[in-house]
Amino acid sequence: MANPTEVQKIETDVVKVYSFTKSHLVLVALLAVAIFGCVHLYDARQADKADATAATSAAIAKERDAQNTQLQQQNALLQAQLAANEAQQEQTAAALIAAAKAIQSQSAAQVAKIPTLTPPALAIQWGQIAQEPAPAIDAAGMFQVPLPLAQKSVVALLEVPSLTAQNQKLTDANTALSGALSDSDKQLDSEKAAHLGDNQTCAADKKALNDEITKVKKDARRRSIKYMLFGGFIVEAARIYLGHP
């Protein structure tokens, strides 16, 4: 059986080992608390950075939204003005076309009536149209055409084909211009659709950015709460442990 001195030595050694182990456990607990504290501070800084980024993004987005709203208002006003001008031009063009068709119809009716006129009636109409005295008709039924009336008749015969050709060219030009205006309207509609698509894309990107920022902040808060709970648990365990021999 061991003597008391040896027992005391053994107890002393056990106490030293226990004290050494306990001190190291405390150091480990304090180190764990320090680590968790650092992580908590890091997460807090990340959350603050996310808040700052969100605030900056919100300010920029608000400014861009205001600019876009103003641009949309200006564009709407311009579109209304263009639509009003286009409607006015269409009314003017329709009136001119109707007038041209009326003149063409009246002229066609007069031309169709010419072969049915008697020589005296034809002579009278000829003079009225040319604003010259009516040509005389001899015994053989032939027209005695004075020089001014003959000159005006030749001029009319030269001008009529030219005017007809010019009218056809103007009609073709009007058709081409209408096609160009139609293409321009389609291009404008396409640009408006593309602009609307850009706005929708920007809105979606803005929402995605806000959602990402919200996610980062929530994750940081979640980690902070978790580390705080873990740290509190370790501190409480160390306190309970240190409270016992």
Secondary structure, DSSP 8 states (H G I E B T S, - for coil): ---HHHHHHHHHHHHHHHHHHHHHHHHHHHHHHHHHHHHHHHHHHHHHHHHHHHHHHHHHHHHHHHHHHHHHHHHHHHHHHHHHHHHHHHHHHHHHHHHHHHHHHHHHHHHHHGGGS-HHHHHHHHHHHHTS---EE-TTS-EE--HHHHHHHHHHHHHHHHHHHHHHHHHHHHHHHHHHHHHHHHHHHHHHHHHHHHHHHHHHHHHHHHHHHHHHHHHHHHHHHHHHHHHHHHHHHHHHHHT--
